[in-house]
Amino acid sequence: MPLLDLVAQYAAIKDEVLPAVLGVIESQQFIMGSAVPQLEAEIAKLSRAAYGVGCASGTDALLLPLKALNLKPGDEVITTPFTFFATAGTIHNTGGTPVFVDVEPDSFNIDPAAVERAITARTRAIVPVDLFGQMANMERILELAEPRGIKVIEDACQAIGARRKVAGAWRMAGELAWVAAYSFFPSKNLGAWGDAGMMVTSDAAAAERLRKLRLHGGARQYHHDEVGTNSRLDTLQAAVLLAKLPHLAGWSATRREHAAYYAQGLAGVPQVRPPVVDAANEHIFHQYTLRVERRDELQAHLKKEGIGHAVYYPVPLHLQTCFAHLGYGRGSLPESERAAREVISLPIYPELTRAQLDRVIDAIAGFYR
Ligand SMILES: Cc1ncc(COP(=O)(O)O)c(C=O)c1O
């Protein structure tokens, strides 16, 4: 059983997606064809944001709003070290200094109290990540950022369609931040057939700037106000995503059902701690990530049993060689380091059967017995 079976998804939806792809091919409108603005409108609507700006990847969806901040040497951007590399790589690549702060042990998301302690006169932005499909404490982070003129760029790459109750009302991933970034990497809950990404925002000026930055910095062809890059969302990918989008809510609901089934099945295994969902959150379970004892031995056991699994993420970013110059030592962010030692992610894709979920549960329970 693989960690993710995209072939099963393809088999279920190919009759809807292939005609959409064929439509683009027959039109030969590969660059900024009509599927791109259509998808931008749909993803903005889903996020309850005013604008969607498609781009080439989730990485670029972080890079472009960071570039829009015109960071100067010494400018700081606070983020979590327990995330995919792109979150911090883009801060470095836009001239900022990543400032890593620790995560909450339950949600694995950035700890707002640690953010508060890290704010300085040089802080220009905060990049919280909605890790594994569960929103970060956006409201607290915004309370810290907004009065100080600090921008919040939400890395929602793993969390499309997730939501969180704030002051009694549901708020969507992507709704509250200045700009939020989505990835449509094929393994995501809404995955393209290649690389693709999108930014959403309700700031009209930001949307205009991001549209320019993804097209070499020019609003008009061959006229450049500033230097941007080529980061368009491919029309073929937009057509795939539009065809898949009606399934997203159902897929994420099925992932939640699988998560509940795992949690029940593993409840009697004290060496295993299923993911903790913040009471305010509706999780989309991009990953189903547990904390376990003897993690590396469990991995070997699952491998022997033919059960796909992965460790997201084995080395927190503050301990990566490329960030050694920032001077974080081992032990400096203990919750992130503990998470990196203890986590394991299990198959959670919607097409899994109960029998497959039972096999995973039995393999884990058997290992600890
Ligand atoms: C948290 C997070 N940030 C950023 C990215 C980058 O997205 P992409 O792979 O589409 O560039 C990803 C996905 O891979 C991610 O999971």
The ligand as an ORCA input file, in Angstrom:
! r2SCAN-3c Opt
* xyz 0 1
  C       4.238     24.032      3.478
  C       4.662     24.123      2.060
  N       5.172     25.281      1.584
  C       5.547     25.419      0.314
  C       5.459     24.386     -0.586
  C       5.984     24.581     -1.968
  O       5.082     24.239     -2.958
  P       5.585     23.725     -4.398
  O       6.118     22.351     -4.193
  O       4.333     23.749     -5.209
  O       6.598     24.671     -4.884
  C       4.922     23.159     -0.150
  C       4.721     22.008     -1.053
  O       5.429     21.297     -1.575
  C       4.540     23.020      1.202
  O       4.071     21.866      1.657
*
